[in-house]
Amino acid sequence: MTDQNHLLQFLLRQGDNALILSHRVSEWCGHSPILEEDIALANTALDLIGQTQMWLGYAAEVQAEGKSADDLAFLRDAWDFRNILLVELPNGDFGRTLLRQFLFDAHQSVLMGRLIKSSDDTVAAIAAKASKEVAYHVERSADTVVGLGDGTAESHERMQAALDYLWPYVGEMFTSDDTDTAMAIAGIAPEPSTLRDEFHALVTRVLTDATLTIPGGRFSHKGGRTGEMHTEHLGHLLATMQWLQRAYPGCEW
């Protein structure tokens, strides 16, 4: 039972990250700087929703309470979510959105490479499917970050400001707890700390090409992936995302 509980927490973390970021990215639909980006971000959001369906669908199966992925997405309160704080932050300007996407994509690209070898067949299958999308996402977001960072004086200034704002949230992706240890022992997922070097190598290369300076300091916001603390932004996001199911429970069409 304890192992199943740890597996459930791991799956919720994966699913919630994809779900919350997909909602944030979808907020650009109809508001992007150009039509091409509008379509690209909408497709990114749809990819993340597909990944959410797989992770939360498996989480519901492991939970064994007769719930579905939709139930876990739309009928939980903010304190039940296990996403990292990075993905629930407001979009800010276009540059901040794409820089956040790159930081998330870079982490996912490293993680999925490990999860493909998971001892859990379902986790490995989800990772194998998601990795194809992640490979495209990280390539696209990295190219955009370089283009904006090494672009005009204004775009460079905005991207550096975005990096300064977002960087203190990156460290949470590499924190570990009992769930992470249990997953590593079972061979299901790696300890988050073991992903740091590969992540930093990728991120440093791209940010250097973008002529951006990684902020110093080791402080990191945390608490989202354990459910101990979320920002005030998550509650507002869920109020928008969940209102239909809350107003009309169980509605279908």
N, C-alpha and C positions, 0 to 999 in steps of 0.2 A: 504493500500500500504506500509506504513512504517513497519508494522508487517511482511509482505512478504519479504521486503528487509532485515530485521533482520534474518528471517528464511533462506534466501538465503546465507547470510554471514556465518551463523552457518554451513550450509551444505557444503559450500566451504571449511571451515576450516577442517571439518572432512574428506572430500574427498581429499583435497590437502595433508594433513598429510599422509594419506595412500598411495597416489600416489607417492609422492616424496620419502618416505621411501622405497617403493617397488622398485623404480628404484635404490636407493643406495644398497639395499640388493642384487638385481639382478646382480650388478657389480661383485659379488663374483662367479658367475656361471663359472665354469671351472678354478677357481683360489683358491678354498678353500684348507685348509691344508690336508684334507682327503676326500675321495669320499662321505662318509656318510654326512659330513657337507655340501658338495657341493649340494647334493640332498635336505637336510633339509632347507638350505637357499633359494634354488630355490622354494621350496614349500611355505616357508614363504612369499616370494615375490608374488607368485601367489595368496595366501590368501589375501594379501593386495590389489592386483589388483581387486580381486572380491569385496572387501569392497569399493574400489574406484568407481567401476561401479555402486554400489547401491547409494552411497552418491552423486556422481556427476550426476547420472541419475535423482535423485529426485531434485537436484539443478537446472538442466536444465528444468525440469517440472515446478518448482516454478518460474523460470526466465521467462518462457513463451515467448521466442523469437525464437522458432523453432530450438533450438540447441540440441545437444546430449551430452552425457558424453564425447565422443571422442573430440567433439569441445572444451569443457571446458578444457580437458587435453592437447590438442595439439595446440590450436590456441590462447592461452593467453600468454601474455608477463610476465616477472618476477614480475613486480610491481602489477600484477593482482592476484598473488597467495597469499593464506592466511594460509600457513603452518607455524608451529613453526620453529624457526631457528635450533633446535636440529636435525631435520630429514634431513636437507639439508647439514649438515656438511660432509666433506669427510670421507670415511670409516676408514682411518688409518689402524692399524693392526687388526688382527682377534679379539683380546680381546676388542678393542675399539668398533668394530662393534657390538659385542654381548652385551657389557655393555649398549650401546645406545639402543639396541633393548629391553633390560630388563627395562630400565627406561621408554621407551615408552609403553611397554606392561603393566607395573605396573599401569601406568596412565589409559590406556585403560580398564584394568580389573575393575578399580573402576568406571570409567565413564559409561561403558556399563551396569553395574549393576543398575545405576540410569536411563539410557536412556530406558531401558526395560519398565519402568513405565511412559514413556513420554505420554503427552496428545495428541501428534500427532501420529496417528496410524502407519503411514509409518516409522517415526523415530523409534518407538518402535519395529516394525517388523525388521528393518535393524539391530538394536541393538541386538535383540534376536538371529538373525542368526550369526552376527559377534562375539557375546560373546562366542560361542562355540570354535571358532578359537582362540580368545584372551586367553581363559583359557588354551589352549594347549601352545600357544606362551609364556605366562608368566611363565609357569611351566618349559618349556624347557630352556628359556633364563636364568631364575634364577639358574637352576641346573648348567648351563655352567659357569655362573659368579662365583658360589661357587667353582666349580672345578678348575677354573683358578686362582681365588684369593687365594685359600687355597692350591695351587699346589706347583710348584717349586719356588725357589727364583726369577727366571727370570719372570715367569708368574705372580707372585704376584706383582712384581715391575711394570710390564707393565699394569696390571689392575688398580693399584693405580694411575699410570700416566693417564690412560684413565679416571678414575673417577675425578681426579683433573681437567682435560680438559673439561669434559662434564657437570659437576655439575653446573657451572654458567649459563647453558642454561635451566636448569630444571624449574626455577621459572616462566618462561613465560607461562607454562601450567596452572598456577593458577591466572594469571592476568585477570581482568574483565573490560569490557567496556559497552557501551549502548546496544550492541547486546546481550551480556550475561545477562544483567539485563532484557531485553525484553523477552528472552527465559525463564528465571526463572519465571517471572511474568505469562507468558502464560502456565507454567507447561511443557514446551517442553524439557528443559534441565536444569541442576542445575547450579548455580553460580560456576565457576571454583574454587574459594577459598574454597568452602565447601568440596572439594575432597582432600585437602592438608593433613589432619590428617591421613586419611585412607591410602593414598599413602605413607606417610612417615613411617607409622607403618610397612607396607609391605616391603618397600625398606630398612629400617633400619635392619629388621630381616635378610633379605637375605645378605646384605653387612656385617653384623656382622658375619654371618656364613662364609662369604668369607674372613674374617680377613682384611677387607678394612676399611679405615677411611674416613668418610664423611667430606669433606672440610668445614672449618668454613667460616664465612662471609655471607652477605645477598645480595651481588651484583648479578644481573641477567640481562643477555642480553635479549632484547625483541624487538618487532617491526614486526616480521614475520607474526603473526596471524592477525594483523591489516593492513598489507600491507605498513606500514610506512618505513620499512627497512628490506632488506634481505642481507645475506652475498654475497660476490662475487661468491661463489660456486654455487648458484642457477642458475645464468646465464649460466655457463659452463654446468651444468647438463641438462638444458632445450635445449641447443644447440645440445646435443647428443640425448635426448629423442624425440625432436620434428622435427628433420631434415627431415624425410621422408615426413610428412604432409606439411612442409614448402616448400620443393622442388617440391612436386607433390600434390598440394591442392586437397582434395576430392578423392584421389586415393582409390580404393577398389580392393580386390581380394578374 
